[in-house]
């Protein structure tokens, strides 16, 4: 059995590749969000477990089901989940493989600023403008909003997910400050959204091409709006394509 963690597009691509390469091997995929789990189920090719699993729960599952390989395809910024996965693989004495989408590798300058973390991104963006358009998801919204002065205004572009919208409302965001939209989107649509909401600065993760980072940067530059990119958390690094994952798993299972 292969255990794959992640409800991202990357995870679904890896599931497809694993099914083609190992048609007789059972694949179990975990996803924290309802949305991620639903997309995995619709695609098929794996048994889906929904909900967060800490190291203890993962270790227990690995031992009970005799998992041979754990593939971590969680989001590049889900550092907590990756740490739990690494610990579980070590405890259960199985192979741990990290799949991580390549970064966008956009150089700083020409309106692009880098921040080491979300708190620093809040500080930098506050210096650059009053109305801040956030494309960082919901996990770090509270931390970001808390760091901003009252006169600063934010707009949050998030997934069209009921839980995410409810979270934004609990943080005090009005409907006019919430853009519920499934990404990634084109440069043209990004530019239109920045203009529509009067963005004076944009904040994004470096989610790579898969996450639409180049299109956000291109749109911000077109509109002459500074954009702050939050650097990825330090991690073990990993495999950069589904093909590399297949090659690594094949060695482990041979």
PENORBEL-V910043 format. One record per pair of residues at least 6 apart in sequence whose ideal C-beta (glycine too) atoms are under 6 Angstrom apart, sorted by the first residue. I is the first residue (numbers start at 0). GAP is how many residues later the second one is. D is the distance in whole Angstrom. If there is no record, write none. Layout:
# PENORBEL-V910043
[[I & GAP & D] [I & GAP & D]]
This chain:
# PENORBEL-V910043
[[0 & 25 & 5] [0 & 64 & 5] [0 & 66 & 5] [1 & 23 & 6] [1 & 25 & 5] [1 & 67 & 5] [2 & 25 & 5] [2 & 64 & 5] [2 & 67 & 5] [3 & 25 & 5] [3 & 67 & 5] [3 & 69 & 6] [4 & 25 & 5] [4 & 67 & 5] [4 & 69 & 5] [4 & 80 & 6] [5 & 67 & 4] [5 & 68 & 4] [6 & 24 & 3] [6 & 26 & 6] [6 & 29 & 2] [7 & 67 & 6] [9 & 63 & 5] [9 & 91 & 5] [10 & 62 & 4] [11 & 31 & 5] [12 & 229 & 5] [13 & 59 & 5] [13 & 85 & 6] [13 & 228 & 5] [13 & 231 & 6] [14 & 14 & 6] [14 & 30 & 5] [14 & 31 & 5] [16 & 225 & 4] [16 & 229 & 5] [17 & 9 & 5] [18 & 26 & 4] [20 & 225 & 5] [26 & 19 & 4] [27 & 19 & 5] [28 & 11 & 5] [28 & 17 & 4] [28 & 19 & 5] [29 & 19 & 5] [30 & 6 & 4] [30 & 9 & 6] [30 & 19 & 6] [31 & 20 & 5] [34 & 126 & 5] [36 & 11 & 5] [36 & 13 & 4] [39 & 8 & 5] [40 & 7 & 5] [53 & 30 & 5] [54 & 29 & 5] [54 & 32 & 4] [54 & 33 & 5] [57 & 30 & 4] [58 & 29 & 5] [58 & 32 & 4] [58 & 33 & 5] [61 & 30 & 4] [62 & 29 & 6] [68 & 26 & 5] [68 & 180 & 6] [68 & 183 & 5] [69 & 15 & 6] [69 & 19 & 5] [69 & 26 & 5] [70 & 26 & 5] [71 & 10 & 6] [71 & 13 & 5] [71 & 26 & 5] [72 & 26 & 4] [73 & 7 & 5] [73 & 8 & 6] [75 & 24 & 6] [75 & 156 & 5] [76 & 128 & 6] [78 & 154 & 4] [85 & 10 & 6] [88 & 7 & 4] [94 & 157 & 5] [96 & 151 & 5] [97 & 138 & 6] [97 & 140 & 3] [98 & 139 & 6] [98 & 140 & 5] [98 & 146 & 5] [99 & 138 & 4] [100 & 107 & 5] [100 & 109 & 5] [101 & 106 & 5] [101 & 138 & 5] [102 & 103 & 5] [102 & 105 & 5] [103 & 102 & 6] [103 & 104 & 5] [103 & 109 & 4] [103 & 110 & 6] [105 & 6 & 6] [105 & 111 & 6] [107 & 6 & 5] [110 & 110 & 5] [110 & 115 & 5] [111 & 115 & 6] [112 & 11 & 6] [112 & 115 & 5] [113 & 115 & 5] [113 & 117 & 6] [114 & 6 & 4] [114 & 9 & 5] [114 & 113 & 6] [114 & 115 & 5] [115 & 115 & 6] [117 & 22 & 4] [117 & 25 & 6] [117 & 26 & 6] [117 & 112 & 6] [118 & 28 & 6] [120 & 82 & 5] [120 & 107 & 5] [120 & 109 & 5] [121 & 22 & 5] [121 & 25 & 4] [121 & 26 & 6] [123 & 104 & 5] [124 & 7 & 5] [124 & 76 & 5] [124 & 78 & 5] [124 & 103 & 5] [125 & 22 & 6] [125 & 26 & 6] [127 & 73 & 4] [127 & 98 & 5] [128 & 71 & 3] [128 & 72 & 4] [129 & 22 & 6] [129 & 70 & 6] [130 & 22 & 5] [130 & 67 & 5] [130 & 68 & 6] [130 & 69 & 5] [131 & 22 & 5] [131 & 69 & 5] [132 & 22 & 5] [132 & 66 & 4] [132 & 69 & 5] [133 & 20 & 6] [133 & 22 & 5] [133 & 69 & 5] [134 & 22 & 5] [134 & 69 & 5] [135 & 67 & 6] [135 & 69 & 6] [137 & 20 & 5] [137 & 26 & 5] [137 & 29 & 5] [140 & 30 & 6] [141 & 29 & 6] [144 & 26 & 6] [154 & 22 & 5] [154 & 42 & 5] [155 & 12 & 6] [155 & 22 & 6] [156 & 22 & 4] [156 & 24 & 6] [157 & 6 & 5] [157 & 22 & 6] [159 & 20 & 4] [159 & 22 & 6] [164 & 15 & 6] [167 & 10 & 5] [182 & 29 & 5] [183 & 27 & 6] [183 & 28 & 3] [185 & 29 & 6] [186 & 28 & 4] [186 & 31 & 4] [186 & 32 & 5] [189 & 25 & 6] [189 & 26 & 5] [189 & 29 & 4] [190 & 28 & 4] [190 & 31 & 5] [190 & 32 & 6] [193 & 29 & 5] [193 & 31 & 6] [198 & 26 & 6] [200 & 25 & 5] [201 & 18 & 5] [201 & 23 & 6] [201 & 25 & 4] [202 & 25 & 5] [203 & 12 & 5] [203 & 25 & 6] [204 & 25 & 5] [205 & 7 & 6] [205 & 23 & 5] [205 & 26 & 6] [206 & 6 & 5] [216 & 10 & 6] [219 & 7 & 4] [238 & 6 & 5]]
